[in-house]
Amino acid sequence: MSASGSASGLAALQDELDALNAQITKQGSAVRALKKASSSNVDEIAVAVDELKKLKITAETLRQKKELLDPTKQFNRKVFDEMILRKMFIIPSFEIHGGVKGLFDLGPPACALKAAMVDAWRKHFVLTESMLEMECTCLTPEAVLKTSGHVDRFTDLMVKDPVSGECFRADKLLEDAIDELIEANPDMPVEEREEHMRIQIQADAFSPAELDEQLTKYGCKAPSGEPYGASFPFNLMFKTSIGPEGTSVGYLRPETAQGLFVNFRRLLDANSQKMPFAAAQIGLGFRNEIAPRSGLLRVREFCMAEIEHFVNPNDKSHPNFASVAGKELVLFGRDDQLGSGKTKTVTVGDAVSSGLVNNETLAYFMARTQLFMERIGMDPERLRFRQHLTTEMAHYACDCWDLEIQSSYGWVECVGHADRACYDLDVHGKATKTPMVATLKLDEAMEVEMAKLKFDRKALGKTFKADQRVVSGALEALAENWADFEPIATALEIEGKTTVDGFEITKDMVTWKKTTKKVHEIKFTPSVIEPSFGMGRILYSLLEHSFYQRDADEQRCVMRFKPAVAPQKCAVLPISSGDEVNAVVDEIAAELMDSDLATRVDKSTASLGRRYSRADEVGVPFAVTVDFDTLTDGSVTLRERDSTIQIRLPKADVTRVVFDFVHNRLTWEEAVKKYPTVSVKED
């Protein structure tokens, strides 16, 4: 097939794949809606799920066909994985003891790469935006996570192998058993097959007793051959006790955000009560994954970098929005996901003005995230922002966009951008009876409508006893703004009762009068715009995006890290093992390291070409070679990793030139114009 024919064939396949993906998204949304709706019948859900499975199979077939037509897009995972392990980027934790699923150690190259990434993130966000950075404890009391909803939300039913004690997720075992039964019996009557599928669909909704009954019915046996033990609830957070008594329950945090939310009042004070402002934190999160997989993409311990930007819910503009308004982003809005299946390239300004992105602050951080990814060397062609469907979003969220990075595992969510409204501060404030509010000072006094309340203390005390102050306080807070109190007043007038913060209020307990008052300031609970970065996923994606094989040679692997984040900035190599040459090598290396430029010295007896290849494999962008001419004229060669072009320059210039490369003050093209190039055989 000609190149033009191949290109048109690929384009047609991509169009077909995009349309199929849109159908999958639409069908998946329909399935979620059916499962949530109490009026849905099991037959209707079964048909919808069956249709979704068929669409996914068709899409996977098309994807494989497209890969065969475009071998340049194929990724050699086998060679990549071997090199990552061999060069000790990432290794299984406790390997000599058999390892533990979902736990990995970062070796020297990845450790330095991650440190450089985190440093770049801190400079790009925390320093540039004047954010307030915190480092909160990883241990979190149960009350905090109960308030945030994590204690209830992270529970699944588990079963144990009675012999080995190994745990399994019970609903997945049942689903797999039914899949195997249907696949093993292709001639199964339709009615019987549909009955099995009805049970499969309900797997995650069964009670422990019902699930145990179904596992027995389908003959599910543990790896030991024995029946599984009884189902029991399993929380995906790591539970522990705080203190020697064992009475104070705690968890290893599943996210870093809660530490920032509970410190909101102190952070506001630290910012001199000025709004809006942002707080940030870089640290570890923990999740006791049942089935960790896909390397660093799903692990049990992970590094997160989170920003909580606190803003007035009535003014979500951003003072620096103009600086990014012209930046183009690849956006995959919910309408496109359900319609054409194609992304759109839109400027940030247009995305906000058209209403595609809810507000300036959310869009601003999306643009800043894109710029950060480009800064550390991610391939812009493999980045997109996907908007959450309405069926995916939490009830309190205003808008959510995930930065997805394409890797050999497909499109992977790596950064979440969520407008969480006032939810987090509200729930912590109510649980602790702590006002989580900020103040807007008005230039001129303004009149506001409010309700003036009069309580029947006797009626309140008789019904609520010790909680009567809590109830009256909640009503008084609502009464500060007539718009907030009006629904309460309407319900009391029409129905004679209403509920406030879980307390049932009756009309005889309170009377009210609509009035106005002049105010010089307005109290409000801030909304939170939250960009949340999964640094482990970003690290893995960067490794994939940086990997290539020179001339398709499996023996010549290269990591094309940008100088700013490369684990080592420069290699210094002697042409021979002579003492005079090695002395110059040590001198240059010392100067580089004195300028905080991580340096690799390779004095081994391997050929020069082999030593260049070793440096390429760990992504060293530059290599200085000290040869015999160095001893006579004081010049050295400097090799650039990706082009393999070398220039000759005075050794006195090396540190300054490499420093300027690393700090984006000089490009390789500019250096080639300034210094003469030399031809060097690398065999």
Secondary structure by P-SEA (a helix, b strand, c coil): ccaaaaaaaaaaaaaaaaaaaaaaaaaaaaaaaaaacccccaaaaaaaaaaaaaaaaaaaaaaaaaaaaccccccaaaaaaaaaaaacccccccccccccccbbbbcaaaaaaaaaaaaaaaaacccccbbbbbbbbccccaaaaaaaccccccbbbbbbcccccccccaaaaaaaaaaaaaaacccccaaaaaaaaaaaaacccccaaaaaaaaaaaccccccccccccbbbbbccccccccccccccccccccaaaaaaaaaaaaaaaacccccbbbbbbbbbbbbccccccccccccbbbbbbbbbbcccccccccccccccccccccccccccccccccccccaaaaaaacccccaaaaaaaaaaaaaaaaaccccccbbbbbbccccccccccbbbbbbbbccccccccbbbbcccccaaaaaaaaaccccbbbbbbcbbbbbbbbbbbbaaaaaaaacccaaaaaaaaaaaaacccccaaaaaaaaaacccccccccccccccbbbbbbbbbbcbbbbbbbbbbbbbaaaaaaaaaaaaacccccccccbbbbbcccccccccbbbbbccccaaaaaaaaaaaaaaaaaccbbbbbcccccaaaaaaaaaaacccbbbbbccccccccbbbbbbccccbbbbbbccaaaaaaaaaaaccccaaaaaaabbbbbbbcc
